Amino acid sequence: MDAYADPDAVARYAERPPRLVPGFADLQRMCTQLLAESAPTDARVLVLGAGGGLELRTFAQAQPHWRFDGVDPSDAMLALATRTLGAHAHRAQLHHGYIDAAPDGPFDAAACLLTLHFVPLHERVPTLAALHRRLRPGAPLVVAHMSFDQHDGARARWLQRYADFAVSSGIAPEQAEHGRAAVAEHVHILSPAQDEALLREAGFSRVESFYQGLGFRGWLALA
């Protein structure tokens, strides 16, 4: 599912997360707050899935001395991130690719928002472990993505709630249904318990849930 190869999808990207992810702006603010709890004022921050630049912009506006490395597999989305950052663009180095394209660090903090659910399940722990290796001991990671029960009809209910929220946000019902079907087919969703277990398996500790918006969950963990 390479929607971001479509120039129109890239151009409209900034409109979509607030309409699909409950509390999207507050999620970004909470992530900034949680990273700042233990990251220094001049932190070097790694952002995996940085295309579009929305969280980079939020972090940069709130923390004027943070510096960023952002990684994304879409050149078009990285170009959009540069435009989104505007006057803050000089504080970010953007890298095309996946986690192995990121510098070795060490980083003082990391974020991976609305990205891990696109990572195939067999690559999830290696991706998280690669994040862990790039962080200083005790450095914070925030992650947020789709995560809900996959059994006994729960998966279908949560996917329908995703579509219903999109409609309530002004997305046309037929587009919301197309999005629901695409997520059902292409997005790799686990239960919250499985997501937490994978963070621990990758080496993270003090895994704490801090956000739930319908079928989206967020966690803070320490390297």
C-alpha positions as CSV (number, residue, x, y, z in Angstrom):
1,M,0.0,0.0,0.0
2,D,2.1,2.9,-1.3
3,A,-0.4,5.7,-1.1
4,Y,2.4,8.2,-0.8
5,A,3.6,7.6,-4.3
6,D,0.5,9.5,-5.4
7,P,1.3,13.2,-5.6
8,D,-2.3,14.1,-4.7
9,A,-2.2,12.0,-1.6
10,V,1.1,13.7,-0.5
11,A,-0.4,17.1,-1.1
12,R,-3.4,16.3,1.0
13,Y,-1.5,14.4,3.7
14,A,-1.7,17.1,6.4
15,E,-5.5,17.0,6.3
16,R,-5.8,13.3,7.0
17,P,-4.3,12.5,10.4
18,P,-6.6,14.9,12.3
19,R,-9.6,13.4,10.6
20,L,-8.6,9.8,11.1
21,V,-6.8,9.8,14.5
22,P,-8.8,10.9,17.5
23,G,-7.0,13.7,19.4
24,F,-4.2,13.9,16.9
25,A,-3.0,17.3,17.9
26,D,-3.1,16.4,21.6
27,L,-1.3,13.2,20.9
28,Q,1.6,15.1,19.4
29,R,1.6,17.5,22.4
30,M,1.7,14.6,24.8
31,C,4.6,13.0,22.9
32,T,6.5,16.3,23.1
33,Q,5.9,16.5,26.9
34,L,6.8,12.9,27.6
35,L,10.1,13.1,25.6
36,A,11.0,16.4,27.3
37,E,10.6,14.7,30.8
38,S,14.0,13.1,30.4
39,A,15.6,14.4,27.2
40,P,18.0,17.4,27.6
41,T,17.1,20.8,26.3
42,D,19.6,20.3,23.4
43,A,18.4,16.8,22.7
44,R,19.2,14.9,19.5
45,V,15.9,13.2,18.5
46,L,15.3,10.4,16.0
47,V,11.9,10.3,14.3
48,L,11.1,7.1,12.4
49,G,8.4,7.6,9.9
50,A,9.1,11.3,9.6
51,G,7.5,11.9,6.2
52,G,5.0,14.8,6.2
53,G,6.9,16.4,9.1
54,L,3.9,17.0,11.4
55,E,5.5,15.7,14.5
56,L,8.8,17.2,13.6
57,R,7.2,20.6,13.4
58,T,5.4,20.2,16.7
59,F,8.6,19.1,18.5
60,A,10.6,21.9,16.9
61,Q,8.1,24.6,17.8
62,A,8.0,23.4,21.4
63,Q,11.7,22.7,21.9
64,P,13.8,25.4,20.1
65,H,17.2,23.7,20.8
66,W,16.3,20.1,19.8
67,R,17.9,18.7,16.7
68,F,16.4,16.0,14.6
69,D,17.1,13.1,12.3
70,G,14.1,11.9,10.4
71,V,13.7,8.7,8.4
72,D,11.1,7.8,5.9
73,P,10.9,5.5,2.8
74,S,9.1,8.1,0.6
75,D,11.1,10.8,-1.0
76,A,7.9,12.8,-1.7
77,M,7.0,12.7,2.0
78,L,10.4,13.8,3.0
79,A,10.2,16.7,0.7
80,L,6.8,17.5,2.3
81,A,8.4,17.3,5.7
82,T,11.0,19.9,4.7
83,R,8.2,22.2,3.5
84,T,6.2,21.6,6.7
85,L,9.2,22.4,8.9
86,G,9.6,25.7,7.2
87,A,12.0,27.9,9.2
88,H,12.9,24.9,11.4
89,A,14.1,22.8,8.4
90,H,17.8,23.6,9.1
91,R,17.5,21.7,12.4
92,A,16.5,18.4,10.8
93,Q,18.5,15.9,8.7
94,L,16.2,13.7,6.7
95,H,17.2,10.3,5.5
96,H,15.5,8.2,2.8
97,G,14.9,4.6,3.8
98,Y,14.0,2.5,6.8
99,I,15.5,2.3,10.3
100,D,18.9,1.1,8.9
101,A,19.2,4.4,7.1
102,A,19.2,6.3,10.4
103,P,22.6,7.4,11.9
104,D,23.9,5.3,14.7
105,G,23.4,8.0,17.3
106,P,23.4,7.9,20.2
107,F,20.1,9.8,20.4
108,D,18.6,11.4,23.5
109,A,15.0,10.5,22.5
110,A,13.0,8.9,19.6
111,A,9.5,8.9,18.2
112,C,7.6,6.6,15.9
113,L,4.1,7.8,15.3
114,L,1.5,6.2,13.1
115,T,4.2,4.1,11.5
116,L,4.8,0.7,13.2
117,H,1.5,-0.7,12.0
118,F,2.9,-0.5,8.5
119,V,5.9,-2.6,9.5
120,P,5.4,-6.3,8.7
121,L,5.1,-8.4,11.8
122,H,8.4,-10.3,11.3
123,E,10.2,-7.0,11.1
124,R,8.6,-5.4,14.1
125,V,11.1,-6.5,16.8
126,P,14.2,-5.9,14.6
127,T,12.9,-2.4,13.9
128,L,12.3,-1.7,17.6
129,A,15.7,-3.2,18.5
130,A,17.4,-1.0,15.9
131,L,15.7,2.0,17.5
132,H,16.8,0.8,21.0
133,R,20.5,0.4,19.8
134,R,20.5,4.1,18.6
135,L,19.3,5.5,22.0
136,R,21.3,6.4,25.0
137,P,20.6,4.2,28.1
138,G,17.4,5.5,29.7
139,A,16.4,7.6,26.7
140,P,12.7,7.8,26.0
141,L,10.8,6.4,23.0
142,V,7.2,7.3,22.2
143,V,5.2,5.1,19.8
144,A,1.6,5.4,18.7
145,H,-0.3,3.4,16.0
146,M,-3.3,1.2,15.5
147,S,-3.6,-1.5,18.2
148,F,-6.7,-3.4,19.3
149,D,-8.0,-6.9,20.1
150,Q,-7.9,-9.2,17.0
151,H,-10.2,-11.9,18.3
152,D,-13.9,-12.8,18.6
153,G,-15.2,-10.1,16.2
154,A,-13.3,-7.3,17.9
155,R,-11.1,-6.7,14.8
156,A,-14.2,-6.0,12.6
157,R,-15.7,-3.8,15.3
158,W,-12.6,-1.6,15.7
159,L,-12.1,-1.3,11.9
160,Q,-15.8,-0.2,11.6
161,R,-15.2,2.4,14.3
162,Y,-12.2,3.7,12.4
163,A,-14.4,4.2,9.4
164,D,-17.3,5.7,11.4
165,F,-14.9,8.2,13.0
166,A,-13.7,9.2,9.5
167,V,-17.2,9.8,8.4
168,S,-17.9,11.9,11.5
169,S,-14.8,14.0,10.6
170,G,-16.3,14.8,7.2
171,I,-14.8,12.1,5.0
172,A,-17.3,10.7,2.5
173,P,-18.8,7.4,3.5
174,E,-17.5,5.6,0.3
175,Q,-14.0,7.0,1.0
176,A,-14.1,5.9,4.6
177,E,-15.2,2.4,3.5
178,H,-12.3,2.2,1.0
179,G,-9.9,3.3,3.8
180,R,-11.4,0.6,6.2
181,A,-10.9,-2.1,3.5
182,A,-7.3,-0.9,2.8
183,V,-6.4,-1.0,6.5
184,A,-8.0,-4.4,6.9
185,E,-5.9,-5.8,4.0
186,H,-2.6,-4.0,4.3
187,V,-2.0,-2.7,7.9
188,H,-0.3,-5.1,10.4
189,I,-2.3,-4.6,13.6
190,L,-1.6,-6.3,16.9
191,S,-3.4,-6.3,20.3
192,P,-2.1,-3.8,22.9
193,A,-0.7,-6.7,25.0
194,Q,1.3,-7.9,22.0
195,D,2.6,-4.4,21.2
196,E,3.8,-4.0,24.8
197,A,5.5,-7.4,24.7
198,L,7.3,-6.5,21.5
199,L,8.7,-3.3,23.0
200,R,10.0,-5.3,26.0
201,E,11.4,-8.0,23.7
202,A,13.3,-5.3,21.8
203,G,15.0,-4.2,25.0
204,F,12.8,-1.4,26.2
205,S,11.7,-1.1,29.9
206,R,9.1,0.8,31.9
207,V,6.6,0.5,29.1
208,E,3.7,2.8,29.9
209,S,0.5,3.4,28.0
210,F,-0.4,7.1,27.7
211,Y,-2.9,7.4,24.9
212,Q,-6.0,5.6,23.5
213,G,-8.1,7.1,20.8
214,L,-10.6,4.5,19.6
215,G,-8.4,1.9,17.9
216,F,-5.1,3.9,18.3
217,R,-2.8,3.4,21.2
218,G,0.4,5.1,22.4
219,W,3.2,4.1,24.7
220,L,6.2,5.6,26.4
221,A,9.2,3.3,26.9
222,L,12.8,3.7,28.1
223,A,15.9,2.3,26.4
